[in-house]
Amino acid sequence: NERVTLDNYFYNPSLIKQKKRKLKLEKEHLRIQNNLTNKFIRNFFRLEFHFNNINISSIPMELDEFMNIYINDFVESNNKVLNQIVNQDQNIKKC
């Protein structure tokens, strides 16, 4: 058995390697999480652009850690295809 000293504990190459690997994985996890969060926010901005009933007042970390969205009654989209999809029920012939 090897005697454990402070030098062995602080300068142990295998421990240093493990810590580096752990830090690398944590950094990668944060990068992936950041990308997913940004994509999620961009999707809401797309909805806000196409639909007149959505208003995004703040995104996370702008004012606080929340995304604040106000949704009003739907009137009409600025996209014809989306309007047709939303109004699909009205376009179907009923028996």
C-alpha positions as CSV (number, residue, x, y, z in Angstrom):
1,N,0.0,0.0,0.0
2,E,1.1,3.5,-0.9
3,R,1.2,6.0,1.9
4,V,-1.2,8.9,1.3
5,T,0.4,12.2,1.8
6,L,-0.7,15.7,0.9
7,D,1.5,15.7,-2.1
8,N,0.0,12.4,-3.4
9,Y,-3.5,13.7,-2.8
10,F,-3.2,17.1,-4.4
11,Y,-0.9,16.1,-7.3
12,N,-2.2,12.7,-8.0
13,P,-2.3,12.4,-11.8
14,S,-5.3,10.0,-11.9
15,L,-7.3,12.4,-9.6
16,I,-6.4,15.3,-11.8
17,K,-7.4,13.4,-14.9
18,Q,-10.8,12.5,-13.3
19,K,-11.4,16.1,-12.3
20,K,-10.6,17.3,-15.8
21,R,-12.9,14.8,-17.3
22,K,-15.7,15.8,-15.0
23,L,-15.2,19.5,-15.7
24,K,-15.2,18.7,-19.4
25,L,-18.5,16.8,-19.1
26,E,-20.1,19.6,-17.0
27,K,-19.0,22.2,-19.6
28,E,-20.5,20.1,-22.4
29,H,-23.7,19.6,-20.5
30,L,-24.0,23.4,-19.9
31,R,-23.4,24.0,-23.6
32,I,-26.1,21.6,-24.6
33,Q,-28.5,23.0,-22.1
34,N,-27.8,26.5,-23.3
35,N,-28.5,25.6,-26.9
36,L,-31.8,23.9,-26.0
37,T,-32.9,26.9,-23.9
38,N,-32.0,29.3,-26.7
39,K,-33.9,27.1,-29.3
40,F,-36.9,27.0,-27.0
41,I,-36.9,30.8,-26.7
42,R,-36.5,31.3,-30.5
43,N,-39.5,29.1,-31.0
44,F,-41.6,31.4,-28.9
45,F,-40.3,34.4,-30.8
46,R,-41.4,32.7,-34.0
47,L,-44.9,32.2,-32.6
48,E,-45.0,35.8,-31.5
49,F,-44.1,36.9,-35.0
50,H,-46.7,34.7,-36.7
51,F,-49.6,35.1,-34.3
52,N,-50.9,38.4,-33.1
53,N,-52.1,37.1,-29.7
54,I,-48.7,36.3,-28.1
55,N,-46.6,38.9,-26.4
56,I,-43.3,38.0,-24.8
57,S,-42.5,40.6,-22.2
58,S,-39.2,39.2,-21.0
59,I,-36.9,36.2,-21.5
60,P,-35.0,34.3,-18.8
61,M,-32.2,36.3,-17.2
62,E,-33.4,39.5,-18.7
63,L,-35.4,40.6,-15.6
64,D,-35.6,37.4,-13.7
65,E,-35.2,33.7,-14.3
66,F,-38.6,33.4,-15.9
67,M,-40.0,33.8,-19.4
68,N,-43.0,36.0,-19.3
69,I,-45.6,35.5,-22.0
70,Y,-49.0,37.0,-22.4
71,I,-51.5,35.2,-24.6
72,N,-54.7,37.0,-25.8
73,D,-57.6,35.7,-27.8
74,F,-56.5,34.6,-31.3
75,V,-57.6,36.9,-34.1
76,E,-55.5,36.2,-37.1
77,S,-52.0,35.2,-38.2
78,N,-49.8,37.0,-40.6
79,N,-49.3,33.7,-42.4
80,K,-52.0,32.3,-44.8
81,V,-51.1,28.7,-44.3
82,L,-51.2,29.0,-40.5
83,N,-54.6,30.8,-40.7
84,Q,-56.0,27.8,-42.8
85,I,-54.7,25.4,-40.2
86,V,-56.1,27.3,-37.3
87,N,-59.5,27.7,-39.1
88,Q,-59.5,24.1,-40.2
89,D,-62.6,23.4,-38.3
90,Q,-64.5,26.1,-40.2
91,N,-63.2,24.7,-43.5
92,I,-64.5,21.1,-42.9
93,K,-67.9,20.3,-44.3
94,K,-70.2,19.1,-41.6
95,C,-72.9,16.5,-42.3
